[in-house]
Amino acid sequence: MMRSLYKFLGILMVVSLSMVAWACSDRAESSAGPSSSHGQAAVEQIFRQEAKLVENMRGYTPMVETYIQRLKPDTEIGTLPDKDRYFLGRLVLGKKGLNENAFKDNNKARFMTRVLDRLDGFYRLNYRSLGFMQTIFLNDRFDNDHYELKYLRQQFLGEVRTMVFDVMPRPHGDDVWFKGRIWVEDQDFNIVRINGTYGPNTETKYYFHFDSWRINMQPGLWLPAYVYTEETDAQRDSTRRLALKGQTRLWGYDLKHSGQQSEFTTMQVDSNEVTDNSTRGANEVSPVQSQHLWEREAEDNVLDRMERAGILAPDGDVSKVLQTVVNNLEITNSLNIEPEVRCRVLLTTPLESFTVGHTIVVSRGLLDVLPDESSLAMVLARELGHIALGHRVNTKYSFSDRMLFPDERVFRQIDLVQNETDEQTADQKGLELLQNSPYKEKLASAGLFLRALGTRSRDLTWLVSPHFGNRLAKNSPIRLAAIQQAPPLEARNIAQIPALPLGSRLKLDPWDDHVEMLKSKPVALHSVRDKMSFEVTPVFPNLVPFRSGANSEIAAKPAR
């Protein structure tokens, strides 16, 4: 019996050691990456998938927005942005390569002369919108003849397991080549992240470093979504140094199916509902109601056209958050506004808010940087003031032919700027609404936000220049009242957060343009350099595989 037991334990020990050895061998093989027999096949598949992506992109025309900030040294917090640049357009990949359709902006034209006076070598040196678009692809000769891929390791990006490769161009003269690193998901071998730069740099051409990310938007389909660009004191020549950071976002891949756009459906009507003559009079519209319906039609036409152009998010959860604050203002001020007030989100970065009839629109950039709910209430109260005073949308937009124009002209064809008198009265009305609201005693943070914005507005001219609405007047009643409650700005006080970095509040689904509130946990600030008010920061999307029946998660992590 004992001899049999010892024999069994011996066999068990041999088996256990074999399993450990097998597990160690498996881990070693995993850490070493693809075996030599499969390595070249995997590399060839990576090249094929990148070429396939370029072909797939010919079927899409996503929105492309680039915002750049130049940095200057600061003795207190390291660096501060002292100039900025902005571009909004649509990416079109034609047979001859990459093209752009820039969105022209009437509001920009009003201050273009002043901006041009301030342009210097920074813009002439670095800003070329197509150059930023080209960071979403590797160049057209990305193949085994021109590049060597060296496997490094495996790494999870969010929930996606990737293989990491260094990319080195093979010697081919003085042409421009990518040099850097790629992350490749290990199912279909799609590149999901690109990190590096092009080169060589010359006296006439300078290539920035970039970190480019793709999102799994449909089964097997990874499409470009974010590009972060940064240069920190990069020396171009003996007399010039350059420091900047910028972010490019792409969205609107599936515009034809966004929002309310859908196939024809059958409408069924109960005949009993339309044959009772005794009730027909109750459905007749009075002149006042008719006017309101006519204005609502203009309002809906404008909102629908903005959504179809790819600059307005469909109605969703963030709209409900804004609606809650508006409801608080309405209830505490005993307002009964008909038709009801609605809220929507403009998808662009410049800080702005405006009204379209009874709809309040706030830009994604402004929602990102507002520090708290009372600051949001200040913004919404100002626009609610317009609505409460009966400031109407131009009813010329009730005629559908006025919506027949190319997307690139949406800023020029739709004029939502308020006249000066209406702006002043709406500001005063907005202040009255705040003073009767739960936010009355909480405007110190809103005033602090306005103080900080005032210190940056001279430098960040593109960030504070609206596409549609009016700028927030410096001496408006709301602004003055909020600033009076605010403490002085303290740059070195970590506890004082006057404004958040761009990208701190919302996440945008690049496929269908829906926006959601970020659900990231708050991050403690360790130094004043972590505050980064109004600044561009890197983006680290939480990559997940596409799940059938639900949009993929794209929770870009904010800076705090």
TAKADA-V548048 format. One record per residue. N is the residue number from 1. RES is the residue in one small letter. BURIAL is b if it has 9 or more other C-alpha atoms within 8 Angstrom, else e. Layout:
N/RES/BURIAL
N/RES/BURIAL
//
This chain:
1/m/e
2/m/e
3/r/e
4/s/e
5/l/e
6/y/e
7/k/e
8/f/e
9/l/e
10/g/e
11/i/e
12/l/e
13/m/e
14/v/e
15/v/e
16/s/e
17/l/e
18/s/e
19/m/e
20/v/e
21/a/e
22/w/e
23/a/e
24/c/e
25/s/e
26/d/e
27/r/e
28/a/e
29/e/b
30/s/b
31/s/e
32/a/b
33/g/b
34/p/b
35/s/e
36/s/e
37/s/e
38/h/e
39/g/b
40/q/e
41/a/e
42/a/b
43/v/b
44/e/b
45/q/b
46/i/b
47/f/b
48/r/e
49/q/b
50/e/b
51/a/b
52/k/e
53/l/b
54/v/b
55/e/e
56/n/e
57/m/b
58/r/b
59/g/e
60/y/b
61/t/b
62/p/b
63/m/b
64/v/b
65/e/b
66/t/b
67/y/b
68/i/b
69/q/b
70/r/b
71/l/b
72/k/b
73/p/e
74/d/e
75/t/e
76/e/e
77/i/b
78/g/e
79/t/b
80/l/b
81/p/b
82/d/b
83/k/b
84/d/b
85/r/b
86/y/b
87/f/b
88/l/b
89/g/b
90/r/b
91/l/b
92/v/b
93/l/b
94/g/e
95/k/e
96/k/e
97/g/e
98/l/b
99/n/b
100/e/b
101/n/b
102/a/b
103/f/b
104/k/b
105/d/b
106/n/b
107/n/b
108/k/b
109/a/e
110/r/e
111/f/e
112/m/e
113/t/e
114/r/e
115/v/b
116/l/e
117/d/e
118/r/e
119/l/e
120/d/e
121/g/e
122/f/b
123/y/b
124/r/e
125/l/e
126/n/e
127/y/b
128/r/e
129/s/e
130/l/b
131/g/e
132/f/b
133/m/b
134/q/b
135/t/b
136/i/b
137/f/e
138/l/b
139/n/e
140/d/e
141/r/e
142/f/b
143/d/e
144/n/e
145/d/e
146/h/b
147/y/b
148/e/b
149/l/b
150/k/e
151/y/b
152/l/b
153/r/b
154/q/b
155/q/e
156/f/e
157/l/b
158/g/e
159/e/b
160/v/b
161/r/b
162/t/b
163/m/b
164/v/b
165/f/b
166/d/b
167/v/b
168/m/b
169/p/b
170/r/e
171/p/e
172/h/e
173/g/e
174/d/e
175/d/e
176/v/e
177/w/b
178/f/b
179/k/b
180/g/b
181/r/b
182/i/b
183/w/b
184/v/b
185/e/b
186/d/b
187/q/e
188/d/e
189/f/b
190/n/b
191/i/b
192/v/b
193/r/b
194/i/b
195/n/b
196/g/b
197/t/b
198/y/b
199/g/b
200/p/b
201/n/e
202/t/e
203/e/e
204/t/e
205/k/e
206/y/b
207/y/b
208/f/b
209/h/b
210/f/b
211/d/b
212/s/b
213/w/b
214/r/b
215/i/b
216/n/b
217/m/b
218/q/e
219/p/e
220/g/e
221/l/e
222/w/b
223/l/b
224/p/b
225/a/b
226/y/b
227/v/b
228/y/b
229/t/b
230/e/b
231/e/b
232/t/e
233/d/e
234/a/e
235/q/e
236/r/b
237/d/e
238/s/e
239/t/e
240/r/e
241/r/b
242/l/b
243/a/b
244/l/b
245/k/b
246/g/b
247/q/b
248/t/b
249/r/b
250/l/b
251/w/b
252/g/b
253/y/b
254/d/b
255/l/b
256/k/e
257/h/b
258/s/b
259/g/b
260/q/e
261/q/e
262/s/e
263/e/e
264/f/e
265/t/e
266/t/e
267/m/e
268/q/e
269/v/e
270/d/e
271/s/e
272/n/e
273/e/e
274/v/e
275/t/e
276/d/e
277/n/e
278/s/e
279/t/e
280/r/e
281/g/e
282/a/e
283/n/e
284/e/e
285/v/e
286/s/e
287/p/e
288/v/e
289/q/e
290/s/b
291/q/e
292/h/b
293/l/e
294/w/b
295/e/b
296/r/b
297/e/b
298/a/b
299/e/b
300/d/e
301/n/b
302/v/b
303/l/b
304/d/e
305/r/b
306/m/b
307/e/b
308/r/b
309/a/b
310/g/b
311/i/b
312/l/b
313/a/b
314/p/b
315/d/b
316/g/b
317/d/b
318/v/b
319/s/b
320/k/b
321/v/e
322/l/b
323/q/b
324/t/e
325/v/b
326/v/b
327/n/e
328/n/b
329/l/b
330/e/b
331/i/e
332/t/b
333/n/b
334/s/e
335/l/e
336/n/e
337/i/e
338/e/e
339/p/e
340/e/e
341/v/b
342/r/b
343/c/b
344/r/b
345/v/b
346/l/b
347/l/b
348/t/b
349/t/b
350/p/b
351/l/b
352/e/b
353/s/b
354/f/b
355/t/b
356/v/b
357/g/b
358/h/b
359/t/b
360/i/b
361/v/b
362/v/b
363/s/b
364/r/b
365/g/b
366/l/b
367/l/b
368/d/b
369/v/b
370/l/b
371/p/b
372/d/e
373/e/e
374/s/b
375/s/b
376/l/b
377/a/b
378/m/b
379/v/b
380/l/b
381/a/b
382/r/b
383/e/b
384/l/b
385/g/b
386/h/b
387/i/b
388/a/b
389/l/e
390/g/e
391/h/b
392/r/e
393/v/b
394/n/e
395/t/b
396/k/e
397/y/b
398/s/b
399/f/b
400/s/e
401/d/e
402/r/e
403/m/b
404/l/e
405/f/e
406/p/e
407/d/e
408/e/b
409/r/b
410/v/b
411/f/b
412/r/b
413/q/e
414/i/e
415/d/e
416/l/b
417/v/e
418/q/e
419/n/e
420/e/e
421/t/e
422/d/b
423/e/b
424/q/b
425/t/b
426/a/b
427/d/b
428/q/b
429/k/b
430/g/b
431/l/b
432/e/e
433/l/b
434/l/b
435/q/e
436/n/b
437/s/b
438/p/e
439/y/b
440/k/b
441/e/e
442/k/e
443/l/b
444/a/b
445/s/b
446/a/b
447/g/b
448/l/b
449/f/b
450/l/b
451/r/b
452/a/b
453/l/e
454/g/e
455/t/e
456/r/e
457/s/b
458/r/e
459/d/b
460/l/b
461/t/b
462/w/b
463/l/b
464/v/b
465/s/b
466/p/b
467/h/b
468/f/b
469/g/b
470/n/b
471/r/e
472/l/e
473/a/e
474/k/e
475/n/e
476/s/b
477/p/b
478/i/b
479/r/b
480/l/b
481/a/b
482/a/b
483/i/b
484/q/e
485/q/b
486/a/b
487/p/e
488/p/e
489/l/b
490/e/e
491/a/e
492/r/e
493/n/e
494/i/b
495/a/e
496/q/e
497/i/b
498/p/b
499/a/b
500/l/b
501/p/b
502/l/b
503/g/b
504/s/b
505/r/b
506/l/b
507/k/b
508/l/b
509/d/b
510/p/b
511/w/b
512/d/b
513/d/b
514/h/b
515/v/b
516/e/b
517/m/b
518/l/b
519/k/e
520/s/e
521/k/e
522/p/e
523/v/e
524/a/e
525/l/b
526/h/e
527/s/e
528/v/b
529/r/e
530/d/b
531/k/b
532/m/e
533/s/b
534/f/b
535/e/b
536/v/b
537/t/b
538/p/e
539/v/b
540/f/e
541/p/b
542/n/b
543/l/b
544/v/b
545/p/e
546/f/b
547/r/e
548/s/e
549/g/e
550/a/e
551/n/b
552/s/b
553/e/e
554/i/b
555/a/b
556/a/b
557/k/b
558/p/b
559/a/e
560/r/e
//
